[in-house]
Amino acid sequence: MSELPSREWRFYINDMILFAQKALRYSINLDQEAFIASEMNYDATLRNLELIGEAATHIPDEIRATYPDIPWRQIIATRNRLIHGYLGIDNDTVWSILQNDLPALLPHLEAIQKAHSQ
């Protein structure tokens, strides 16, 4: 299997923004019960939360240290829990991420994107 070419870290920030926006879109106009009942929305959201965490693993430590307001370790840990603990996903936690964490995270990511755009 060939190795993928390396990407600049700022492209992973762009990915994180895109994945967060998609996850938020999938829950628009739904309450928690309807969101959980909507299998496609639920599954797509989980996938995008996983991808946010995966992208975060590609942000260099020195960049993470520059932006301590972002809970990098928690984002990555969430990705790991979603991928490896698929039978133990807590729906209240997922809903809280959608309602609280992602809306709070997006402005921070967008500020990084703006500060490092070329």
C-alpha positions as a Markdown table, in Angstrom:
| # | Residue | x | y | z |
|---|---|---|---|---|
| 1 | Met | 0.0 | 0.0 | 0.0 |
| 2 | Ser | 1.5 | 3.3 | -1.0 |
| 3 | Glu | 1.8 | 6.2 | 1.4 |
| 4 | Leu | -0.4 | 9.3 | 0.8 |
| 5 | Pro | 1.4 | 12.5 | 0.0 |
| 6 | Ser | 1.6 | 14.8 | 3.0 |
| 7 | Arg | -0.7 | 17.8 | 3.2 |
| 8 | Glu | -0.2 | 21.1 | 4.9 |
| 9 | Trp | -1.8 | 21.2 | 8.3 |
| 10 | Arg | -4.0 | 24.1 | 7.4 |
| 11 | Phe | -5.9 | 21.9 | 5.0 |
| 12 | Tyr | -6.9 | 19.7 | 7.9 |
| 13 | Ile | -8.3 | 22.8 | 9.6 |
| 14 | Asn | -10.4 | 23.4 | 6.4 |
| 15 | Asp | -11.6 | 19.8 | 6.6 |
| 16 | Met | -12.5 | 20.1 | 10.3 |
| 17 | Ile | -14.7 | 23.1 | 9.4 |
| 18 | Leu | -16.4 | 21.3 | 6.5 |
| 19 | Phe | -17.1 | 18.2 | 8.6 |
| 20 | Ala | -18.4 | 20.3 | 11.5 |
| 21 | Gln | -20.7 | 22.2 | 9.2 |
| 22 | Lys | -22.0 | 19.0 | 7.7 |
| 23 | Ala | -22.7 | 17.4 | 11.1 |
| 24 | Leu | -24.6 | 20.5 | 12.2 |
| 25 | Arg | -26.6 | 20.5 | 9.0 |
| 26 | Tyr | -27.7 | 16.9 | 9.5 |
| 27 | Ser | -29.4 | 17.9 | 12.8 |
| 28 | Ile | -31.1 | 21.1 | 11.7 |
| 29 | Asn | -34.8 | 21.2 | 12.6 |
| 30 | Leu | -34.6 | 17.9 | 14.5 |
| 31 | Asp | -34.9 | 17.4 | 18.2 |
| 32 | Gln | -32.8 | 14.8 | 19.9 |
| 33 | Glu | -35.4 | 12.0 | 19.6 |
| 34 | Ala | -35.9 | 12.7 | 15.8 |
| 35 | Phe | -32.2 | 12.9 | 15.2 |
| 36 | Ile | -31.5 | 9.5 | 16.8 |
| 37 | Ala | -34.5 | 8.0 | 15.0 |
| 38 | Ser | -33.1 | 9.3 | 11.6 |
| 39 | Glu | -30.6 | 6.6 | 10.9 |
| 40 | Met | -29.0 | 8.3 | 7.9 |
| 41 | Asn | -28.6 | 11.6 | 9.7 |
| 42 | Tyr | -27.3 | 9.9 | 12.8 |
| 43 | Asp | -24.8 | 7.7 | 11.0 |
| 44 | Ala | -23.6 | 10.6 | 8.8 |
| 45 | Thr | -23.1 | 12.8 | 11.8 |
| 46 | Leu | -21.1 | 10.2 | 13.6 |
| 47 | Arg | -18.9 | 9.7 | 10.6 |
| 48 | Asn | -18.3 | 13.5 | 10.4 |
| 49 | Leu | -17.4 | 13.6 | 14.1 |
| 50 | Glu | -15.0 | 10.8 | 13.5 |
| 51 | Leu | -13.5 | 12.7 | 10.6 |
| 52 | Ile | -13.1 | 15.9 | 12.6 |
| 53 | Gly | -11.1 | 13.9 | 15.2 |
| 54 | Glu | -9.0 | 12.2 | 12.4 |
| 55 | Ala | -8.2 | 15.6 | 10.9 |
| 56 | Ala | -7.2 | 16.9 | 14.3 |
| 57 | Thr | -4.6 | 14.2 | 14.6 |
| 58 | His | -2.8 | 15.8 | 11.7 |
| 59 | Ile | -2.4 | 19.2 | 13.3 |
| 60 | Pro | 1.2 | 19.6 | 14.5 |
| 61 | Asp | 1.7 | 19.9 | 18.2 |
| 62 | Glu | 3.2 | 23.3 | 17.9 |
| 63 | Ile | 0.0 | 24.6 | 16.2 |
| 64 | Arg | -2.1 | 22.9 | 18.8 |
| 65 | Ala | -0.1 | 24.6 | 21.5 |
| 66 | Thr | -0.7 | 28.0 | 19.7 |
| 67 | Tyr | -4.4 | 27.5 | 20.0 |
| 68 | Pro | -5.1 | 26.1 | 23.5 |
| 69 | Asp | -8.7 | 27.2 | 23.4 |
| 70 | Ile | -9.4 | 24.2 | 21.1 |
| 71 | Pro | -9.8 | 21.0 | 23.1 |
| 72 | Trp | -7.6 | 19.0 | 20.7 |
| 73 | Arg | -7.1 | 16.0 | 22.9 |
| 74 | Gln | -10.9 | 15.8 | 23.6 |
| 75 | Ile | -11.7 | 16.0 | 19.9 |
| 76 | Ile | -9.3 | 13.2 | 19.1 |
| 77 | Ala | -10.5 | 11.1 | 22.1 |
| 78 | Thr | -14.1 | 11.5 | 20.9 |
| 79 | Arg | -13.0 | 10.2 | 17.5 |
| 80 | Asn | -11.4 | 7.2 | 19.1 |
| 81 | Arg | -14.5 | 6.5 | 21.3 |
| 82 | Leu | -16.8 | 6.7 | 18.3 |
| 83 | Ile | -14.7 | 4.4 | 16.2 |
| 84 | His | -13.7 | 1.8 | 18.8 |
| 85 | Gly | -16.7 | 1.9 | 21.1 |
| 86 | Tyr | -19.4 | 1.8 | 18.5 |
| 87 | Leu | -21.7 | -0.3 | 20.8 |
| 88 | Gly | -21.3 | 2.1 | 23.6 |
| 89 | Ile | -22.1 | 5.4 | 22.0 |
| 90 | Asp | -24.0 | 7.7 | 24.4 |
| 91 | Asn | -26.7 | 9.5 | 22.4 |
| 92 | Asp | -26.9 | 12.3 | 25.0 |
| 93 | Thr | -23.2 | 13.0 | 24.5 |
| 94 | Val | -23.5 | 13.0 | 20.7 |
| 95 | Trp | -26.5 | 15.4 | 21.0 |
| 96 | Ser | -24.5 | 17.7 | 23.4 |
| 97 | Ile | -21.6 | 17.8 | 20.9 |
| 98 | Leu | -24.0 | 18.9 | 18.2 |
| 99 | Gln | -25.8 | 21.5 | 20.3 |
| 100 | Asn | -22.9 | 22.9 | 22.3 |
| 101 | Asp | -19.4 | 21.8 | 21.3 |
| 102 | Leu | -19.5 | 22.1 | 17.5 |
| 103 | Pro | -21.1 | 25.6 | 17.4 |
| 104 | Ala | -18.5 | 26.7 | 19.9 |
| 105 | Leu | -15.6 | 25.1 | 18.0 |
| 106 | Leu | -16.4 | 26.5 | 14.6 |
| 107 | Pro | -15.5 | 30.1 | 15.2 |
| 108 | His | -12.1 | 29.0 | 16.6 |
| 109 | Leu | -11.4 | 26.9 | 13.6 |
| 110 | Glu | -12.5 | 29.7 | 11.3 |
| 111 | Ala | -10.2 | 32.1 | 13.0 |
| 112 | Ile | -7.3 | 29.7 | 12.5 |
| 113 | Gln | -8.3 | 29.3 | 8.9 |
| 114 | Lys | -8.4 | 33.1 | 8.4 |
| 115 | Ala | -5.1 | 33.7 | 10.2 |
| 116 | His | -3.3 | 31.1 | 8.0 |
| 117 | Ser | -5.0 | 31.5 | 4.6 |
| 118 | Gln | -2.8 | 32.3 | 1.7 |
